[in-house]
Amino acid sequence: MRKKLKTASFAAAVDRDDVTQGAEEIGVDLAELITTIVDALEPLADELGIAGQEAG
């Protein structure tokens, strides 16, 4: 996921600085935050229309 964040076309509307700053503000490593979010969303994959897609 971190690699994909470096690609401008991936989540194009997302401000990378906001993501990094948010992780810093809550005192969590960015990689850990991404893992936590992906894990939290996995049970909702069907509902979100992302079932079967690779996270990384």
C-alpha angles and dihedrals in degrees: 000000000000090000090051091052087063090060110088094213093055110089088345094184093056117101105224092203090057091052093049093044092048092054090048093048093055092042097242128131110250093236091051091049092051091049091049093050094047091048091049093050097046095086088053096049095111092047091048093047094240101106114140094019119126115243099209 
